[in-house]
Amino acid sequence: MKYYFITYQATNRQGSVSIWNYVINESPMKFIKDIVSYEQMDSNTYDNFVVLNTFEISEEEFKEFEDHF
């Protein structure tokens, strides 16, 4: 299994940009696709999602930082 640290951004309806960091244990592309889909079905507050950075991390790093972002 692969683990990743991902940074992505989106724009809210007022035009402000928000940036998030996550550690994930799935493909970064699947993760962002799921986030976009969830956002469209739920609050529909954000759009224009962009992945800024992603890199592979170890399982130990994933476990250490899983709930910190």
N, C-alpha and C positions, 0 to 999 in steps of 0.2 A: 504494500500500500504506500502511496505517496502522500506527503503532507506539504501544505503551502502556506505562506504568508501572502496576503493579497491586500492591496490598497486600491480603492476605487472611489469615484466621485459621481455625483448626480446634481442636477439643477432642480431647485424647487420652483413652484409656480410664480414666486415673486422674483425669480432670477438669481437667487443666492446659490452658491455652490457649497455642497457639503462633502466631506471626505471621511471615509471609514477605513479601518484596518481590521482584518480578521485572520485567524488561522483556520484552515479548512482541511478536510481529508477527502476532497473530491476534486475533480477537474476544475480549474479556475473558470473555464468557459461554461461548464454546466452550472457552477455556482452563480455566476453573473446572470446567466439566462434565467435561472430560478428566481433570483432577486428581482429582476425586471418583471417577470410574470406575476410574482407575488404582489409587487407594488401596483401593477395595473389592476389586479383583482381586488386589492384591499383599499388602501387610502388614496391611491393615485395622486400622491403629493409630489413625487419626483419623476423626472424623465432625463433623457440624455445621459445615460449611464456610460462611464468610461473607465476601463481598467487602467490605472496609472502604473502599477508595479505588481509583479508577482515573482516569488522565488521559492524554490523547494527548501523545506526545513526537515530536520530529523524528527523521528517519532517522539524523542525526549523533549524537544523544543515544543512540539505540538501539545504534549501533555502539560508542560509547564505553563504555557501561555493560552491554553484553550479558552479560559473564561476571563481573560484580562483585557480583551478588546471588545 
